[in-house]
Amino acid sequence: MFASRAPAPPTGKGGKFSVEELYGFTKKPKVTRGHCGKADKADGRKDAKEKEESVLAFHILEAAKRVMERRRLEIYMRECDVTMEDSCMPYRYLGKTGLKVSCLGLGTWVTFGSQISDEMAESVMTLAYDNGVNLFDTAEVYASGRAETTLGNILEKKDWRRSSYVVTTKIYWGGQAETERGLSRKHIIEGLRGSLARLKLDYVDIVFANRSDVNSPMEEVVRAMTFVINQGMAMYWGTSRWNAVEIMEAYSIARQFNLVPPVCEQAEYHYFQRDKVELHLPELYHKIGIGTMTWSPLACGMLTGKYNSGVPQSSRAAIKVQRPKTTIIIICCHGDQRCIMHVQGHGWLKERLYSDEAKQQLSKVKELHLLADRLGCTPAQLAIAWCLRSEGISSVLLGVSNTEQLMENLSSIQVLSQLSPALIAEMDTLLGNKPRKPKKEEKN
């Protein structure tokens, strides 16, 4: 097409060619602005043609520059042992902060320090990091602190750049003493120091309040979180299992006293737990910039289909744990209802699977499996992709027990593009539980 435009002889130093020399342009084309007086038709056609060629040449020059920039980027990434193909993990901002996190994060609940060996934990974490996961979540209560210890040992061994990953932990249940639980200023500060010691880190990126505490004044909580941030022990703070009213209260107090407000809420989210994430948190995101980090996208494995025919011996629900010295308390949120269950091990999960509600849910899960087959993906991949499609979700935390499971879950990113509005509507019809905002009462 441009054979008549012979490139000028190279004039670059050291045998290097500039973009202009390679493509035969020495300067940006001038745009014809017209001239005074009447011009004949031939001159008009000539001017129009020159202008058209000039604009075309300019576009070619800009395209050439973009190609050169991409090549420089590829060379730089190759030197860092990263390729363009490897960088397929999407990253999202954490709410309206400037922090970017991988849309899929790795959680350590149940797995690290208890269900899987330290060797497997290292393999899972290494594979996750190599595939672009930069978010690792834990808590002081997970495996009585062993999850943090395992995570810290792996981070120390891998010697990854601290600036290349995000570590989050949660504070509330820290020990048996009365002063080792809750969200008092004392426990927030001392609990976070204990977590940092187990993690072998100078700071965590986000510290979460691992449920609200009615016995601690909200101002005390916000001031304590501001203190640990000002001391360099954390970059941000967030909430977990808080309702919208509590989050707004913390935000208002922070603004009133010039303190640091929360930036993210951790919430359970899957096919059968939707109201909070789909109704309340998007409103907080638009009003005050609160991001959402979700957990249990597979409903403790129920959505994978492994419980369709009972409880397998290798499943989480079948794990037996020795009776602790004190009763374990787990807070479960179901919509607006809260219940406190005194449980041993994961017996609560087994009881839940045998409930009438679970039987109805499992029948719907079987129908969703047919939908996954139609898309050419696994039920787990469909469930995780379904979570990722929701507005305001910064990251979905995965809980895996081996590398095969991790790779399967990471592949859900490719399924996300297949979730068309029509398909989502079909899934909503099948589930029959799409949250709807209550209609406002008409004024007389």
PyMOL commands that set and color helices and strands:
alter all, ss='L'
color gray80, all
select helices_A, chain A and resi 13-15+19-23+41-79+111-115+118-130+142-158+162-164+178-180+185-199+218-230+244-256+275-288+302-304+316-318+347-353+356-375+379-388+403-410+412-416+421-431
alter helices_A, ss='H'
color red, helices_A
select strands_A, chain A and resi 91-93+100-102+104-107+135-137+166-171+204-209+234-240+264-268+291-295+328-334+337-343+393-398
alter strands_A, ss='S'
color yellow, strands_A
deselect
rebuild
show_as cartoon
